Amino acid sequence: MSGHRTVRVLVYTHRWLGIAGGLLFIIWFLSGIVMMYARMPDLDPVERLARLPAIATASIRVAPPTTDGETVSALSLGSLEGRPVYRLSAGGRTRYVFADTGDAVPAVDADQAVRIGRAFTGGYAPVRHDARLLDADQWTFAVRRQMPMHRLIVDDAPGTQLYVAENGGEVVMKSTASGRTWGRLGAVLHWIYFTPLRRNAGLWNDVIVWSSLAGTVLCLAGIAWGMWRLAPIRGYRLRRERHLSPYAGWMRWHHYLGLVFGFTTMMFVFSGLLSMDPWSWHPGTAPTRDQRERLAGGPLVAGDLSAAAIRRAVEAYAPLMPKEVQLVRFRGHSYLSAAEGLVSLDAPHLGAAPQLPPDLVMGAARIVMPGVPIDGVQWMEDYDAYYYDRDRRSPLPVVRVRYADPQRTWLYIDPRHGVIAKKEERLTRLNRWLYHGFHSIDFPFLYYRRPLWDIVVIVLSVGGLALSVTTLTASWRRLKRHAKHLTSRAGAS
């Protein structure tokens, strides 16, 4: 009797979850293939920096603003319509102050946003104001914290839209007509990223987590039932022919496809669940506050900096004047970090260096986690299995430090920017394989080998797609039968 109940649970769990989620699985697989080549529109950091004006060094006349005792988390220097501007983050707030007068940067209005957009595009096409956004639209959830912002329309062939933050006047997002189209067909469908749902972050998270969990259970039940019903030795006699499956038509194909692609389909769905970090089962990969502060050797104190010192440090970049610089501290010393290199505020006369001295960076290993034994320190000129980037945007080189603490911590120290680029622990490394490994198939032996990677992912995706499609006819027939049954019962009563 117990075995009979188990069978019924397997059958009905798989059947009704499949009916409920079959179409969703089809959407996931189709949109996943699209996302291999096109994701959500964004503003390429390289393009953003290239379109910025160089900092007007001679106009830096005032020191960065003080913070009334709040810890400074970030301090940078850029430009707004030709004027140098400090961007200071402290206490969860970001302030913009002109470096030539010390005045707060006023909120950007529609006319100024259009001027900023026109300068950003180089004036090659007309720019007009479209809307002032108080909350994110379909394409700006990644920069939602910078609301409100102005959406601008560029009358060009690609159908460009720009988004200018009202606080600070930065161009923070760009999209094109083709990018928006592929975004809708890919990421929006795959992540169920519909604007009304996404605006309720908690509800959206629950929808993704529980639909992925239900999909995982659906696959597990299907694999178990499919193995149970397979008869490789005795077979089933159907219409005077022997078959390994007791089913006919589309359901026979579903049975066989499930045996071949059921596990990979389950891992796609389960790894998608892990992308949401459900129930916070592993720590993050950002360094801890203590690790950051020890590497810095002390907090950033805006009041300790003078306008003259900052001006000399920016001038040291000549003749390649920077467009944006970030103030960083490394082992008790202050530096300006830019795409053009690092300049020491203690010795700006030395000019810009491409990175911090290797011995200084290697020596930071014991400072960051004092008293913890070190298993190894390696200067990496290329990515490994945990610190990697197919687009090669993540900085190189890095110093990987492996510690012998209970969490088996690995830290990746970036000598070009003087920061900890990433932290890995035992559980985050496990999550890397369970999530990225099974969802993106980014195993080192395959990830950089294209088009082999494309072929493998598409074959597995098409297999999962076919597995899902073969249920549609049977699902529709079953729903029609149940609807007809309910209708007849209602008529009889």
LUMLODO-533268 format. One record per residue (C-alpha): x, y, z. Coordinates in nm, 4 decimals. Layout:
BEGIN
{{X Y Z}}
...
This chain:
BEGIN
{{0.0000 0.0000 0.0000}}
{{0.2860 0.2341 0.0843}}
{{0.4465 0.1676 -0.2550}}
{{0.1143 0.2393 -0.4268}}
{{0.0891 0.5761 -0.2481}}
{{0.4458 0.6577 -0.3509}}
{{0.3609 0.5873 -0.7118}}
{{0.0512 0.8076 -0.6938}}
{{0.2517 1.0914 -0.5376}}
{{0.5168 1.0689 -0.8108}}
{{0.2617 1.0539 -1.0913}}
{{0.0369 1.3343 -0.9710}}
{{0.3243 1.5591 -0.8613}}
{{0.4908 1.5315 -1.1993}}
{{0.1649 1.5543 -1.3932}}
{{0.0177 1.8643 -1.2325}}
{{0.3416 2.0534 -1.1862}}
{{0.4109 1.9808 -1.5522}}
{{0.0708 2.1112 -1.6577}}
{{0.1199 2.4233 -1.4462}}
{{0.4802 2.4891 -1.5453}}
{{0.5209 2.3431 -1.8942}}
{{0.4792 2.6749 -2.0738}}
{{0.7118 2.8457 -1.8249}}
{{0.9808 2.5857 -1.8979}}
{{0.9463 2.6525 -2.2712}}
{{0.9858 3.0262 -2.2114}}
{{1.2883 2.9671 -1.9869}}
{{1.4691 2.7575 -2.2471}}
{{1.3940 2.9827 -2.5451}}
{{1.4874 3.3001 -2.3580}}
{{1.7965 3.1302 -2.2172}}
{{1.9263 3.0687 -2.5692}}
{{1.8675 3.4357 -2.6495}}
{{2.0608 3.5366 -2.3359}}
{{2.3669 3.3520 -2.4595}}
{{2.4121 3.6389 -2.7044}}
{{2.2089 3.9337 -2.5723}}
{{2.1325 4.0372 -2.2172}}
{{1.9715 4.3433 -2.0624}}
{{2.0729 4.6778 -2.2132}}
{{2.3429 4.8548 -2.0155}}
{{2.5994 5.1295 -2.0423}}
{{2.9401 4.9834 -2.1168}}
{{3.1836 5.1228 -1.8553}}
{{3.4481 5.1684 -2.1258}}
{{3.2075 5.3662 -2.3441}}
{{3.0885 5.5746 -2.0474}}
{{3.4447 5.6700 -1.9541}}
{{3.5411 5.7403 -2.3158}}
{{3.2571 5.9913 -2.3510}}
{{3.3438 6.1878 -2.0363}}
{{3.5468 6.5106 -2.0558}}
{{3.8918 6.5330 -1.8971}}
{{3.8982 6.6844 -1.5481}}
{{3.9659 7.0588 -1.5540}}
{{4.2586 7.0358 -1.3129}}
{{4.3188 7.4098 -1.2828}}
{{3.9638 7.4576 -1.1548}}
{{4.0176 7.2387 -0.8438}}
{{4.0210 7.5086 -0.5767}}
{{3.8483 7.3572 -0.2712}}
{{3.9065 7.0432 -0.0672}}
{{3.6536 6.7583 -0.0566}}
{{3.3611 6.8193 0.1801}}
{{3.3759 6.6976 0.5391}}
{{3.1411 6.4242 0.6588}}
{{3.0653 6.5201 1.0219}}
{{3.2333 6.2085 1.1572}}
{{3.0673 5.9630 0.9163}}
{{3.2930 5.7002 0.7599}}
{{3.3665 5.7735 0.3957}}
{{3.2997 5.4659 0.1834}}
{{3.3964 5.6223 -0.1513}}
{{3.5376 5.9499 -0.2819}}
{{3.5898 6.0283 -0.6488}}
{{3.6455 6.3286 -0.8726}}
{{3.4788 6.3795 -1.2088}}
{{3.3157 6.6529 -1.4134}}
{{2.9742 6.8028 -1.4759}}
{{2.9439 7.0289 -1.7789}}
{{3.3113 7.1174 -1.7619}}
{{3.3294 7.1791 -1.3867}}
{{3.5164 6.9393 -1.1521}}
{{3.2871 6.7616 -0.9064}}
{{3.3537 6.5555 -0.5925}}
{{3.1341 6.2496 -0.5455}}
{{3.1394 6.1473 -0.1806}}
{{2.9551 5.8511 -0.0282}}
{{2.9179 5.8298 0.3493}}
{{2.6508 5.7028 0.5844}}
{{2.4548 5.5468 0.3006}}
{{2.4194 5.8826 0.1210}}
{{2.5983 6.0226 -0.1842}}
{{2.6760 6.3938 -0.2148}}
{{2.7968 6.5867 -0.5178}}
{{2.9983 6.9046 -0.4562}}
{{3.1680 7.1330 -0.7080}}
{{3.5455 7.1258 -0.6617}}
{{3.5848 7.4832 -0.7866}}
{{3.3477 7.6555 -0.5407}}
{{3.2507 7.3988 -0.2754}}
{{2.8805 7.4454 -0.3567}}
{{2.6478 7.1475 -0.3613}}
{{2.5552 7.0363 -0.7108}}
{{2.1867 7.1245 -0.7561}}
{{1.9341 6.8736 -0.8840}}
{{1.9537 6.8377 -1.2605}}
{{1.6414 6.9594 -1.4398}}
{{1.5078 6.8522 -1.7796}}
{{1.6924 7.1207 -1.9795}}
{{2.0264 7.0451 -1.8155}}
{{1.9710 6.6706 -1.8645}}
{{1.9269 6.7336 -2.2381}}
{{2.2530 6.9319 -2.2469}}
{{2.4318 6.6498 -2.0649}}
{{2.2877 6.3936 -2.3055}}
{{2.3861 6.6032 -2.6063}}
{{2.7435 6.6312 -2.4787}}
{{2.7528 6.2582 -2.4044}}
{{2.6529 6.1690 -2.7619}}
{{2.8882 6.4258 -2.9131}}
{{2.6009 6.6194 -3.0661}}
{{2.5685 6.3873 -3.3662}}
{{2.1877 6.3637 -3.3295}}
{{1.9073 6.5662 -3.1696}}
{{1.8314 6.4839 -2.8041}}
{{1.4961 6.5486 -2.6393}}
{{1.3548 6.4975 -2.2923}}
{{1.1099 6.2091 -2.2612}}
{{1.0208 6.1685 -1.8934}}
{{1.1289 6.2257 -1.5354}}
{{1.1281 5.8876 -1.3632}}
{{1.0575 5.8556 -0.9929}}
{{1.0898 5.4767 -1.0084}}
{{1.2578 5.2334 -1.2422}}
{{1.1216 5.1520 -1.5843}}
{{1.1894 4.8207 -1.7590}}
{{1.5597 4.8951 -1.8156}}
{{1.6751 5.0784 -1.5033}}
{{1.6317 4.8371 -1.2125}}
{{2.0092 4.7881 -1.2013}}
{{2.0484 5.1603 -1.1236}}
{{1.7269 5.2035 -0.9265}}
{{1.9106 5.3464 -0.6260}}
{{1.9973 5.6533 -0.8332}}
{{1.6354 5.7549 -0.8885}}
{{1.4933 5.9993 -0.9750}}
{{1.6380 6.0328 -1.3233}}
{{1.5598 6.1783 -1.6642}}
{{1.4960 5.9606 -1.9673}}
{{1.6186 6.1128 -2.2923}}
{{1.5426 6.0166 -2.6517}}
{{1.8225 6.0414 -2.9058}}
{{1.6859 6.0735 -3.2606}}
{{1.9407 5.8405 -3.4170}}
{{1.9215 5.5233 -3.6240}}
{{1.9808 5.2816 -3.3292}}
{{1.6914 5.4367 -3.1324}}
{{1.9097 5.5290 -2.8350}}
{{1.7691 5.6196 -2.4940}}
{{1.9853 5.7738 -2.2214}}
{{1.9154 5.8021 -1.8493}}
{{2.0617 6.0931 -1.6522}}
{{2.0558 6.0829 -1.2707}}
{{1.8949 6.3903 -1.1189}}
{{2.1435 6.3769 -0.8314}}
{{2.4845 6.4488 -0.9821}}
{{2.3930 6.4532 -1.3503}}
{{2.5679 6.1279 -1.4424}}
{{2.4602 5.9261 -1.7473}}
{{2.3909 5.5939 -1.5772}}
{{2.2146 5.3848 -1.8425}}
{{2.1876 5.3522 -2.2179}}
{{1.9656 5.1351 -2.4353}}
{{1.9007 5.0958 -2.8067}}
{{1.5952 4.9690 -2.9934}}
{{1.7604 4.6358 -3.0767}}
{{1.8914 4.6017 -2.7217}}
{{1.5432 4.6566 -2.5825}}
{{1.3931 4.4033 -2.8249}}
{{1.6467 4.1331 -2.7413}}
{{1.6185 4.2255 -2.3733}}
{{1.2449 4.1565 -2.3829}}
{{1.2926 3.8270 -2.5676}}
{{1.5785 3.7218 -2.3397}}
{{1.6339 3.8556 -1.9902}}
{{1.2843 3.9967 -1.9286}}
{{1.1189 3.6624 -2.0045}}
{{1.3912 3.4500 -1.8465}}
{{1.4012 3.6422 -1.5185}}
{{1.0242 3.7172 -1.5205}}
{{1.1454 4.0766 -1.5139}}
{{0.8137 4.2479 -1.5818}}
{{0.8122 4.6016 -1.4480}}
{{0.5036 4.5847 -1.2158}}
{{0.6313 4.2621 -1.0584}}
{{0.9934 4.3758 -1.0373}}
{{0.8967 4.6919 -0.8500}}
{{0.7887 4.4657 -0.5633}}
{{1.1306 4.3103 -0.5003}}
{{1.0095 4.0741 -0.2273}}
{{0.7237 3.9353 -0.4353}}
{{0.9465 3.8987 -0.7424}}
{{1.2070 3.7106 -0.5357}}
{{0.9401 3.4741 -0.4019}}
{{0.8010 3.4094 -0.7507}}
{{1.1443 3.3139 -0.8847}}
{{1.2419 3.1047 -0.5822}}
{{0.9197 2.9085 -0.5514}}
{{0.8671 2.8561 -0.9255}}
{{1.2262 2.7295 -0.9538}}
{{1.1778 2.5060 -0.6514}}
{{0.8554 2.3658 -0.7989}}
{{1.0381 2.3092 -1.1284}}
{{1.3133 2.1184 -0.9501}}
{{1.0575 1.8954 -0.7758}}
{{0.8817 1.8455 -1.1108}}
{{1.2059 1.7224 -1.2682}}
{{1.2970 1.4969 -0.9752}}
{{0.9539 1.3334 -0.9811}}
{{0.9744 1.2911 -1.3574}}
{{1.3202 1.1324 -1.3454}}
{{1.2111 0.8897 -1.0724}}
{{0.8893 0.7947 -1.2533}}
{{1.0666 0.7694 -1.5882}}
{{1.3247 0.5284 -1.4507}}
{{1.0522 0.3284 -1.2774}}
{{0.8521 0.2847 -1.5981}}
{{1.1489 0.1981 -1.8193}}
{{1.1596 -0.1700 -1.9149}}
{{1.4895 -0.2331 -2.0961}}
{{1.4701 -0.6129 -2.0691}}
{{1.1095 -0.7302 -2.0899}}
{{0.9737 -0.4252 -2.2704}}
{{0.6088 -0.3408 -2.3347}}
{{0.3988 -0.4861 -2.6155}}
{{0.2086 -0.2052 -2.7871}}
{{0.0312 -0.2726 -3.1156}}
{{0.2299 -0.5937 -3.1570}}
{{0.5603 -0.4120 -3.1164}}
{{0.7940 -0.4101 -2.8198}}
{{0.8956 -0.0760 -2.6690}}
{{1.1011 0.0257 -2.3686}}
{{0.8264 0.2670 -2.2661}}
{{0.4605 0.1943 -2.1949}}
{{0.3569 0.5226 -2.3562}}
{{0.2666 0.6051 -2.7137}}
{{0.2873 0.9129 -2.9325}}
{{0.4205 1.2339 -2.7848}}
{{0.4339 1.0853 -2.4334}}
{{0.6760 0.8164 -2.5494}}
{{0.9035 1.0899 -2.6816}}
{{0.8599 1.2718 -2.3517}}
{{0.9617 0.9585 -2.1619}}
{{1.2760 0.9037 -2.3696}}
{{1.3759 1.2723 -2.3718}}
{{1.3282 1.2828 -1.9972}}
{{1.5706 0.9954 -1.9525}}
{{1.8303 1.1745 -2.1683}}
{{1.7789 1.5402 -2.0733}}
{{1.5909 1.5168 -1.7432}}
{{1.8965 1.5580 -1.5220}}
{{2.0430 1.8529 -1.7149}}
{{1.6998 2.0173 -1.7228}}
{{1.6733 1.9759 -1.3476}}
{{2.0189 2.1254 -1.2968}}
{{1.9327 2.4249 -1.5164}}
{{1.6285 2.4927 -1.2995}}
{{1.7973 2.4165 -0.9668}}
{{2.0958 2.6375 -1.0482}}
{{1.8530 2.9109 -1.1476}}
{{1.7070 2.8798 -0.7995}}
{{2.0548 2.9214 -0.6515}}
{{2.1032 3.2432 -0.8503}}
{{1.8604 3.4055 -0.6052}}
{{2.0723 3.2970 -0.3066}}
{{1.7677 3.1447 -0.1344}}
{{1.7680 3.1430 0.2428}}
{{2.1198 3.2993 0.2435}}
{{2.2846 2.9596 0.2535}}
{{2.6294 3.0940 0.1655}}
{{2.8205 3.4191 0.2359}}
{{2.8756 3.6848 -0.0284}}
{{3.1900 3.7255 -0.2367}}
{{3.2501 4.0862 -0.1323}}
{{3.5294 4.1319 0.1253}}
{{3.4264 4.2004 0.4820}}
{{3.4474 4.5494 0.6269}}
{{3.7319 4.4402 0.8548}}
{{3.9294 4.3019 0.5591}}
{{3.8808 4.6240 0.3610}}
{{3.9828 4.8448 0.6519}}
{{4.2940 4.6407 0.7299}}
{{4.4063 4.6569 0.3683}}
{{4.3433 5.0321 0.3638}}
{{4.5352 5.0821 0.6871}}
{{4.2884 5.3443 0.8053}}
{{3.9675 5.5151 0.6954}}
{{3.9315 5.7682 0.4175}}
{{3.9181 6.1119 0.5796}}
{{3.8096 6.3771 0.3348}}
{{3.9137 6.6579 0.5671}}
{{4.2789 6.5462 0.5556}}
{{4.3029 6.6284 0.1856}}
{{4.3769 6.9724 0.0464}}
{{4.2777 7.1086 -0.2924}}
{{4.6450 7.1687 -0.3733}}
{{4.7382 6.8050 -0.2978}}
{{4.4581 6.6697 -0.5136}}
{{4.5407 6.9117 -0.7936}}
{{4.9090 6.8090 -0.7920}}
{{4.8137 6.4403 -0.7970}}
{{4.5756 6.4873 -1.0925}}
{{4.8368 6.6914 -1.2799}}
{{5.0819 6.4043 -1.2345}}
{{4.8833 6.2058 -1.4919}}
{{4.9940 6.4441 -1.7689}}
{{4.9986 6.4192 -2.0632}}
{{4.7102 6.1636 -2.0463}}
{{4.4757 6.3623 -1.8246}}
{{4.2169 6.1448 -1.6480}}
{{3.8419 6.1799 -1.6838}}
{{3.7544 6.0266 -1.3490}}
{{3.9691 5.9439 -1.0456}}
{{3.8933 5.7483 -0.7298}}
{{4.0651 5.8078 -0.3979}}
{{4.1895 5.4824 -0.2431}}
{{4.3969 5.3976 0.0611}}
{{4.6383 5.1055 0.0629}}
{{4.8378 5.0104 0.3706}}
{{4.8082 5.3563 0.5223}}
{{4.8885 5.5584 0.2099}}
{{4.6512 5.7504 -0.0173}}
{{4.6427 5.7171 -0.3961}}
{{4.4389 5.8415 -0.6877}}
{{4.3232 5.5544 -0.9061}}
{{4.2191 5.6053 -1.2681}}
{{4.2165 5.4153 -1.5957}}
{{4.5544 5.5769 -1.6612}}
{{4.7115 5.4291 -1.3454}}
{{4.7817 5.5124 -0.9812}}
{{4.9340 5.8306 -0.8392}}
{{5.0579 5.8535 -0.4806}}
{{4.9363 6.1614 -0.2955}}
{{5.2543 6.1359 -0.0858}}
{{5.4822 6.1470 -0.3925}}
{{5.2921 6.2820 -0.6946}}
{{5.6215 6.3828 -0.8575}}
{{5.6803 6.0154 -0.9367}}
{{5.3903 6.0288 -1.1830}}
{{5.1363 5.7608 -1.2650}}
{{5.2256 5.3952 -1.2184}}
{{5.0327 5.1121 -1.3872}}
{{4.9943 4.9335 -1.0536}}
{{5.1192 4.9162 -0.6977}}
{{5.4658 4.7630 -0.6402}}
{{5.4398 4.3807 -0.6332}}
{{5.6289 4.3492 -0.3017}}
{{5.3872 4.5960 -0.1375}}
{{5.0874 4.3990 -0.2612}}
{{5.2301 4.0580 -0.1721}}
{{5.3106 4.1853 0.1762}}
{{4.9454 4.2761 0.2313}}
{{4.8522 3.9077 0.2631}}
{{4.9308 3.8886 0.6369}}
{{4.7882 4.2326 0.7115}}
{{4.4386 4.1598 0.5836}}
{{4.3817 3.8542 0.8060}}
{{4.6436 3.8778 1.0843}}
{{4.7243 3.5626 1.2756}}
{{4.5660 3.3350 1.0145}}
{{4.8041 3.0831 0.8512}}
{{4.8553 3.1269 0.4780}}
{{4.8445 2.8263 0.2459}}
{{4.9781 3.0113 -0.0557}}
{{5.0210 3.3448 -0.2305}}
{{5.0181 3.3642 -0.6113}}
{{5.0588 3.6557 -0.8509}}
{{4.8043 3.5770 -1.1242}}
{{4.8378 3.7188 -1.4747}}
{{4.5302 3.5274 -1.5925}}
{{4.1965 3.4179 -1.4482}}
{{4.1403 3.1020 -1.2478}}
{{3.8208 2.8988 -1.2004}}
{{3.6737 3.1416 -0.9442}}
{{3.8021 3.4836 -1.0493}}
{{3.7206 3.4983 -1.4187}}
{{3.5447 3.7027 -1.6842}}
{{3.4713 3.5936 -2.0410}}
{{3.4718 3.9599 -2.1535}}
{{3.8022 4.0098 -1.9692}}
{{3.6784 4.3258 -1.7953}}
{{3.7766 4.2163 -1.4455}}
{{4.1187 4.3593 -1.3584}}
{{4.4397 4.1662 -1.4050}}
{{4.6851 4.0918 -1.2570}}
{{4.5589 3.9976 -0.9109}}
{{4.7245 3.8423 -0.6090}}
{{4.5426 3.5328 -0.4829}}
{{4.5963 3.4626 -0.1141}}
{{4.4735 3.1312 0.0274}}
{{4.4227 3.1163 0.4042}}
{{4.4053 2.8134 0.6323}}
{{4.1107 2.9414 0.8383}}
{{3.7995 2.7244 0.8988}}
{{3.6211 2.8897 0.6028}}
{{3.9212 2.8313 0.3721}}
{{3.9137 3.1943 0.2604}}
{{4.0695 3.3076 -0.0655}}
{{4.1235 3.6787 -0.1273}}
{{4.2018 3.8345 -0.4651}}
{{4.3907 4.1632 -0.4215}}
{{4.3881 4.4015 -0.7183}}
{{4.7206 4.5929 -0.7489}}
{{4.5813 4.8246 -1.0166}}
{{4.3157 4.9705 -0.7885}}
{{4.4475 4.8868 -0.4425}}
{{4.1398 4.6934 -0.3321}}
{{4.0246 4.3388 -0.2617}}
{{3.8540 4.2439 -0.5876}}
{{3.6855 3.9297 -0.4548}}
{{3.6536 3.6976 -0.1576}}
{{3.5899 3.3265 -0.1885}}
{{3.5141 3.0782 0.0888}}
{{3.4377 2.7079 0.0935}}
{{3.0622 2.7610 0.0483}}
{{3.0951 3.0313 -0.2164}}
{{3.3209 2.8023 -0.4190}}
{{3.0585 2.5288 -0.3915}}
{{2.7927 2.7769 -0.5014}}
{{3.0121 2.8767 -0.7958}}
{{2.9935 2.5223 -0.9355}}
{{2.6307 2.4529 -0.8453}}
{{2.5079 2.7872 -0.9808}}
{{2.7396 2.9158 -1.2524}}
{{2.8757 2.5750 -1.3447}}
{{2.5382 2.4153 -1.4099}}
{{2.3459 2.7242 -1.5219}}
{{2.5993 2.8761 -1.7611}}
{{2.8061 2.5591 -1.8198}}
{{3.1125 2.7740 -1.7489}}
{{3.3480 2.4913 -1.6670}}
{{3.7100 2.5929 -1.7400}}
{{3.7690 2.3180 -1.9976}}
{{3.4717 2.4458 -2.2023}}
{{3.3959 2.8066 -2.1126}}
{{3.6519 2.9769 -2.3350}}
{{3.6247 2.7288 -2.6226}}
{{3.3750 2.8742 -2.8611}}
{{3.1821 2.7673 -3.0597}}
{{3.2129 2.4366 -2.8703}}
{{3.0570 2.5957 -2.5604}}
{{2.7710 2.7365 -2.7720}}
{{2.7017 2.3950 -2.9255}}
{{2.6931 2.2171 -2.5887}}
{{2.4641 2.4741 -2.4245}}
{{2.2277 2.4927 -2.7227}}
{{2.2014 2.1129 -2.7500}}
{{2.1179 2.0822 -2.3796}}
{{1.8712 2.3720 -2.4045}}
{{1.7001 2.2316 -2.7135}}
{{1.6774 1.8949 -2.5381}}
{{1.5059 2.0574 -2.2409}}
{{1.2836 2.2555 -2.4775}}
{{1.1763 1.9410 -2.6641}}
{{1.1148 1.7669 -2.3323}}
{{0.8807 2.0508 -2.2337}}
{{0.7034 2.0792 -2.5711}}
{{0.6133 1.7089 -2.5804}}
{{0.3854 1.7569 -2.2791}}
{{0.1674 2.0288 -2.4313}}
{{-0.0718 1.8058 -2.6256}}
{{-0.1271 1.5647 -2.3360}}
{{-0.1649 1.8537 -2.0900}}
{{-0.4232 2.0245 -2.3077}}
{{-0.6232 1.7034 -2.3507}}
{{-0.6194 1.6349 -1.9781}}
{{-0.7325 1.9877 -1.8953}}
{{-1.0156 1.9591 -2.1513}}
{{-1.1297 1.6306 -1.9970}}
{{-1.1303 1.7781 -1.6479}}
{{-1.3125 2.0882 -1.7676}}
{{-1.5728 1.8740 -1.9455}}
{{-1.6138 1.6583 -1.6339}}
{{-1.6618 1.9606 -1.4096}}
{{-1.9077 2.1133 -1.6555}}
{{-2.1155 1.7945 -1.6717}}
{{-2.1213 1.7680 -1.2928}}
{{-2.2315 2.1278 -1.2631}}
{{-2.5076 2.0712 -1.5200}}
{{-2.6297 1.7565 -1.3407}}
{{-2.6576 1.9355 -1.0085}}
